[in-house]
Amino acid sequence: MKVIRVISSSIIFLGLSASVCLADNSAQFRSQLEPDSLEDIFIAKAMSYTYIDSFQAAIACIESLIAVDSDYWPAYVIKAGIVYVEMTDDERYDQKKHFKALIDTSLTGLDEHLKYHPEDKWALFFKGTALGYDAIWEGQHGSWFK
């Protein structure tokens, strides 16, 4: 199970490690969802906490981002990833509804963002990540015929 945690966390972390500051931090005016320096710090902390099994601390970091900007959809994808890693690590799947709600919320928000910014590679990356988490879940726990 540690392998799944490392792979899941690494996918997000590698995608975010090359981020740079955006001039405008407002999601309302953002043309791309690339993390700014503050978001990058919180995301890196959350990934570090995830690696050492401090899942509640990791979720708290991401919830801090959501509190500042509830339209920063990548935060929901990352939070879903942390919830998934925690469920897998503990081999308890009682957070399934919460995980699925985070995936649905992020996909709805990312689809809306992509309507106006279809070339946003960060939005596409996070949408692919959300779909990947959902596919992994369905492959392991759901219906193979969906």
Disulfide bonds with the S-S distance in Angstrom:
none
